[in-house]
Amino acid sequence: MPLRLMLLALATSLLAACATPPVIAMWNPATGEFHDCKTAEVSYLVEWHPATDCAAGYKSKGWRIF
């Protein structure tokens, strides 16, 4: 019985991890603009365009993580 519950908890947590892609909110202190960097992904394990790459691009332009 505990093994079944553990497998059910593992499967549920994997499905929950795939539910929403990671999002990083960026803020430009000079203009007050906001931008959400989102990850386009097939699943939680395979990322096409990571949000971290998007955020790094904005950070190099003077934006900050909000």
Secondary structure in CASP SS format (residue, H / E / C, confidence):
PFRMAT SS
TARGET T0000
AUTHOR 0000-0000-0000
METHOD secondary structure of the structure
MODEL  1
M C 1.00
P H 1.00
L H 1.00
R H 1.00
L H 1.00
M H 1.00
L H 1.00
L H 1.00
A H 1.00
L H 1.00
A H 1.00
T H 1.00
S H 1.00
L H 1.00
L H 1.00
A H 1.00
A H 1.00
C C 1.00
A C 1.00
T C 1.00
P C 1.00
P C 1.00
V E 1.00
I E 1.00
A E 1.00
M E 1.00
W E 1.00
N C 1.00
P C 1.00
A C 1.00
T C 1.00
G C 1.00
E C 1.00
F E 1.00
H E 1.00
D E 1.00
C E 1.00
K E 1.00
T C 1.00
A E 1.00
E E 1.00
V C 1.00
S C 1.00
Y C 1.00
L C 1.00
V C 1.00
E E 1.00
W E 1.00
H E 1.00
P C 1.00
A H 1.00
T H 1.00
D H 1.00
C H 1.00
A H 1.00
A H 1.00
G H 1.00
Y H 1.00
K H 1.00
S H 1.00
K C 1.00
G C 1.00
W C 1.00
R E 1.00
I E 1.00
F C 1.00
END
